[in-house]
Amino acid sequence: MDDKVVFKPSAFSHSVTEADILRAMDEYLYDGPM
C-alpha cells in the first residue's frame, strides 16, 4: 500500500484528496461555525 502512495502520489492524491478536501471543508464550514 505504501509503495503505491509513494510511487504514484499524484494519481491517488488527485482522486481522493480533492474529494476529501471538498467534503471536509463543506462539513467543517457547515458544522464548524454552527
MODELLER restraints for C-alpha pairs under 7 A, 6 or more apart:
rsr = mdl.restraints
at = mdl.atoms
rsr.add(forms.Gaussian(group=physical.xy_distance, feature=features.Distance(at['CA:5:A'], at['CA:12:A']), mean=6.74, stdev=0.5))
